[in-house]
Amino acid sequence: MDELDGDYEDLDPMAFGFACGTTMALSVGLIGMLSRVGIAEEWRGLFADMYPGFESDDGGTLAGVVWAGADGFAMGITFGWLYNVFQRGGQRR
């Protein structure tokens, strides 16, 4: 195994934010659709506590998808930015 030399690439916070937002939105949309047929009801309840308006009907699923996408995007940007700060040791490039 090669030794780590500490030379890492920066993470693009916007791209990571879009990836996290898309993943969260698709996941919550899938949970919303599955809860209509009685599967994943516990997960729907969990996400309904986090995202206002998220229910198993069409409008509620759309609300959950929008909230989850925004949440995932914000967390992805924050994580990407923090990763870049910490991997540089607080130094600007």
Secondary structure by P-SEA (a helix, b strand, c coil): ccccccccccccaaaaaaaaaaaaaaaaaaaaaaaaaccaaaaaaaaaaccccccccaaaaaaaaaaaaaaaaaaaaaaaaaaaaaaaccccc
